Amino acid sequence: MLKLRIMTLNLGGGVKNYTGSPEITTGKAHALAQLVTDIDPDFLGVQEISQYIDADGGDHSMVERLRLDGGFDHYYYGETLSMKKHMQIKKDLMINGLFNDWWDWSKGNAIFSNTPLARLGNPTKEGVPRNVPIFQPLSYEGTRNTDPRYVILTRLKAEPYPYIMNLHLTTLVGERGEHVWSDVVEAARQTRSQQISRVLGLAEEHILIPEHPLILMGDFNAEVTEYSLKDMLRDHSFVHLTPEEQTATLAKAGMVDHLFFFPAKRLVSYNAHIVNTPLAHSVSDHLPVVADIVIE
């Protein structure tokens, strides 16, 4: 059996956390380091983490800061969006980056672990995670509607060698807020269903059919009652690691950050909760979801 404390957190775009301002950057980095230290996860998955390269070639990386401040020996950054690949004049941050003389800026998902990461096909050997696309638009138009979406796939080098997937699903402009459009809401749900279908297709042959343990985490931009989560994941025997608190992880959207486990029969026990503290609120507009699990 393996005991793990797992945690997922959307860092709020990387934009609010790493804008190039030394004052904002330092304050956010210290708060995030304290939050992670307090929770002390064995495995952390984050979404919307960012980094930039300044005019002198200096690398300013939230990934590196979190790795060092959190004391993690193993980590991986999966880029989803960057100035070099997706330069768009409708994206204010990219235009500001040009006039701040940044050579590049990017954001993506990342994972941090206290346990070595294994090869996907041979978990007795150390390996490198993979960054797999689940949505790639024909062109990036500077809004969340065309944000590329990826899932990081990795495996832990500790029996029973669980696979872990960290993702961030789509939300569309007009899906939330004061002026919600019903057709946009339905389009967003369909888009997320397609992305979950691709995630399940990725895992089907090598994880789901042989019933290897799998932890699925991230910002799903959907509550657990949405079809893509309630039915698609339930039909594949995923267990929602339901937090004790029924608290919105994103105030304007509800409980949209989740932890899931597959298959149910390999989950010995779990205890999950949402970290709803002033410190957590100071780090991001999302709240962390944490679970202590025992698997076999």
C-alpha positions in Angstrom: 0.0 0.0 0.0 1.0 3.6 -0.7 0.1 6.7 1.4 0.1 10.0 -0.4 -0.9 13.6 0.3 -1.9 15.0 -3.1 -2.8 18.6 -3.9 -4.1 20.6 -6.9 -4.1 24.4 -7.3 -4.7 26.8 -10.1 -2.4 29.8 -9.7 -4.7 32.2 -11.4 -3.2 32.6 -14.9 0.4 33.1 -13.8 -0.5 36.6 -14.9 -1.5 37.8 -11.4 1.4 35.9 -9.9 4.3 36.7 -12.3 3.8 40.0 -14.0 7.3 41.2 -14.0 6.8 43.5 -11.0 9.4 42.6 -8.3 7.1 43.7 -5.5 4.1 41.6 -6.7 6.3 38.7 -7.7 8.1 38.5 -4.4 5.0 38.8 -2.3 3.2 36.1 -4.2 6.1 33.8 -4.2 6.5 34.0 -0.5 2.8 33.4 0.2 2.8 30.4 -2.2 5.9 29.0 -0.5 4.3 29.3 2.9 1.0 27.7 1.7 2.8 24.7 0.2 5.0 24.4 3.3 2.0 24.4 5.6 0.1 21.8 3.5 3.2 19.7 2.9 2.0 17.6 -0.1 3.8 14.6 -1.4 2.6 15.4 -4.9 1.5 18.8 -6.1 -0.2 19.6 -9.5 -0.6 23.2 -10.5 -2.2 25.0 -13.4 -1.5 28.3 -15.0 2.0 28.7 -13.7 4.2 31.1 -15.6 7.8 32.3 -16.3 9.5 34.9 -18.5 13.0 35.7 -19.8 14.1 39.3 -19.4 16.1 41.5 -21.8 19.4 40.4 -20.2 18.5 36.7 -20.6 17.6 36.3 -17.0 15.1 33.5 -16.4 12.3 34.4 -13.9 10.5 31.1 -13.3 7.6 30.4 -10.8 8.4 26.7 -11.4 11.9 27.0 -10.2 10.9 29.2 -7.2 8.2 26.7 -6.2 10.5 23.7 -6.6 13.1 25.3 -4.3 10.8 26.9 -1.8 8.7 23.8 -1.6 11.7 21.5 -1.3 10.7 19.2 -4.1 13.3 17.0 -5.6 11.3 16.1 -8.8 9.3 18.4 -11.0 8.1 19.0 -14.6 6.7 22.0 -16.5 4.4 21.5 -19.4 4.0 24.7 -21.5 0.6 25.5 -23.0 1.0 29.1 -24.2 4.0 31.3 -25.0 4.9 34.6 -26.7 7.2 32.8 -29.2 4.6 30.3 -30.4 1.4 32.2 -29.9 2.2 36.0 -30.2 -1.1 37.8 -30.4 -1.7 41.6 -30.3 -5.1 41.0 -28.5 -3.2 39.6 -25.5 -2.3 42.6 -23.4 0.2 40.6 -21.4 2.2 39.7 -24.5 2.1 43.3 -25.8 3.3 44.6 -22.3 6.0 41.9 -22.5 7.3 43.3 -25.8 7.6 46.7 -24.3 9.2 45.3 -21.1 11.8 43.7 -23.4 10.9 40.2 -22.5 12.4 37.7 -24.9 9.7 35.2 -24.0 6.9 34.6 -21.6 5.0 31.3 -21.1 2.5 29.6 -18.9 1.4 26.1 -18.4 0.8 23.2 -16.0 3.4 21.7 -13.7 3.9 18.9 -11.2 6.1 18.6 -8.1 6.9 15.4 -6.3 8.8 14.1 -3.3 8.8 10.6 -4.9 10.9 10.0 -8.1 9.0 10.0 -11.4 9.0 6.8 -13.4 8.9 5.8 -17.0 5.4 5.3 -18.2 6.2 1.8 -19.5 8.7 0.7 -17.0 8.0 2.1 -13.5 11.1 0.6 -12.0 13.3 3.1 -13.8 13.2 6.9 -13.5 11.6 8.7 -16.4 10.3 12.0 -17.7 6.6 13.1 -17.7 4.9 13.8 -21.0 2.9 16.9 -22.0 0.0 15.7 -24.1 -2.4 18.1 -26.0 -6.1 17.6 -25.6 -7.2 20.8 -27.4 -5.2 22.7 -30.1 -7.0 25.6 -31.9 -6.3 26.3 -35.5 -5.0 29.7 -34.3 -4.7 31.5 -31.0 -6.9 34.6 -30.8 -5.8 36.0 -27.5 -8.8 34.7 -25.4 -9.5 31.7 -23.3 -11.7 30.4 -26.1 -8.6 29.5 -28.0 -6.2 28.7 -25.2 -4.4 25.4 -26.0 -5.2 22.7 -23.4 -2.8 20.0 -22.2 -2.6 17.2 -19.7 0.7 16.2 -18.0 1.0 12.4 -17.7 3.5 10.9 -15.3 4.0 7.9 -13.0 5.4 7.5 -9.5 8.4 5.3 -8.9 6.9 3.7 -5.8 4.6 0.6 -5.7 1.9 0.3 -6.8 3.3 2.8 -9.3 0.3 5.0 -9.8 -0.1 7.1 -12.9 -1.0 10.8 -12.4 -2.6 13.2 -14.8 -2.7 16.9 -14.2 -4.9 19.0 -16.5 -6.8 22.2 -17.1 -10.0 22.1 -19.1 -11.6 24.9 -21.2 -13.9 27.6 -20.1 -15.4 30.1 -22.6 -16.0 33.8 -22.6 -19.7 34.4 -21.7 -20.0 31.2 -19.7 -20.0 32.9 -16.4 -20.6 36.3 -14.8 -23.4 38.8 -15.0 -24.3 38.2 -18.6 -24.3 34.4 -19.1 -25.2 33.1 -22.6 -27.0 29.8 -22.6 -25.6 28.7 -25.9 -22.0 29.5 -24.7 -22.7 27.5 -21.5 -23.7 24.5 -23.6 -20.8 24.9 -26.0 -18.4 25.0 -23.0 -19.8 21.8 -21.6 -19.5 20.1 -25.0 -15.9 21.3 -25.3 -15.0 19.9 -21.9 -16.8 16.6 -22.7 -14.6 16.3 -25.8 -11.5 17.0 -23.8 -12.4 14.4 -21.1 -13.1 11.9 -23.9 -9.5 12.5 -25.2 -8.1 12.1 -21.7 -10.0 8.8 -21.3 -8.8 7.7 -24.8 -5.2 8.5 -23.8 -5.5 6.3 -20.7 -7.9 3.5 -22.0 -5.5 0.8 -23.3 -2.5 1.2 -20.9 -4.2 2.3 -17.7 -7.9 1.8 -17.5 -8.3 -1.6 -19.1 -5.5 -3.2 -17.0 -6.8 -1.3 -14.0 -3.6 0.4 -13.0 -4.1 3.1 -10.3 -4.6 6.6 -11.7 -4.9 9.9 -9.9 -6.6 12.6 -12.1 -6.3 16.2 -10.8 -6.6 19.7 -11.9 -8.9 22.6 -12.8 -11.8 21.0 -14.7 -13.7 24.3 -15.0 -16.8 22.2 -14.2 -18.7 21.2 -11.1 -18.8 17.5 -10.3 -22.5 17.4 -11.4 -21.6 18.3 -15.0 -22.0 15.5 -17.5 -18.3 15.3 -18.4 -17.4 14.5 -14.7 -20.6 12.9 -13.2 -21.3 10.5 -16.1 -18.2 10.2 -18.2 -15.8 9.6 -15.3 -18.3 7.6 -13.2 -18.9 5.3 -16.1 -15.2 4.5 -16.1 -15.2 3.8 -12.3 -13.5 7.0 -11.2 -14.0 8.0 -7.6 -14.4 11.7 -6.9 -12.3 12.5 -3.8 -15.1 14.6 -2.3 -13.9 17.3 0.1 -15.5 17.5 3.5 -16.4 21.2 2.8 -18.9 22.1 0.1 -17.0 25.3 -0.7 -16.5 26.9 -4.0 -12.9 26.6 -5.1 -13.5 29.6 -7.5 -16.0 32.1 -6.2 -17.6 33.0 -9.5 -17.8 29.4 -10.8 -18.3 27.0 -7.8 -16.3 23.9 -7.0 -14.4 23.4 -10.2 -11.0 22.0 -8.9 -11.0 18.3 -8.3 -9.2 15.1 -7.4 -10.3 11.8 -8.8 -9.0 8.2 -8.4 -9.3 5.1 -10.5 -10.2 2.3 -10.0 -12.5 2.3 -6.9 -11.4 -1.1 -5.7 -7.7 0.0 -5.3 -8.6 3.0 -3.1 -8.3 1.8 0.5 -9.2 5.2 2.1 -9.1 8.9 1.6 -9.8 12.2 3.4 -10.2 15.3 1.3 -10.6 19.0 2.1 -10.5 22.5 0.6 -8.0 24.9 2.1 -10.1 28.0 2.7 -7.7 30.3 4.6 -6.6 33.9 4.2 -3.2 32.7 3.1 -4.8 30.5 0.4 -6.9 33.4 -0.8 -3.8 35.7 -1.0 -2.1 33.2 -3.4 -4.8 32.8 -6.0 -8.5 33.2 -6.9 -8.7 29.4 -6.7 -8.5 27.4 -3.5 -6.3 24.3 -3.1 -7.9 20.9 -2.9 -5.9 18.4 -0.8 -6.4 14.7 -0.1 -4.7 12.1 2.0 -5.1 8.7 0.2 -4.1 5.1 0.8 -4.0 3.0 -2.4 -3.0 -0.6 -3.3 
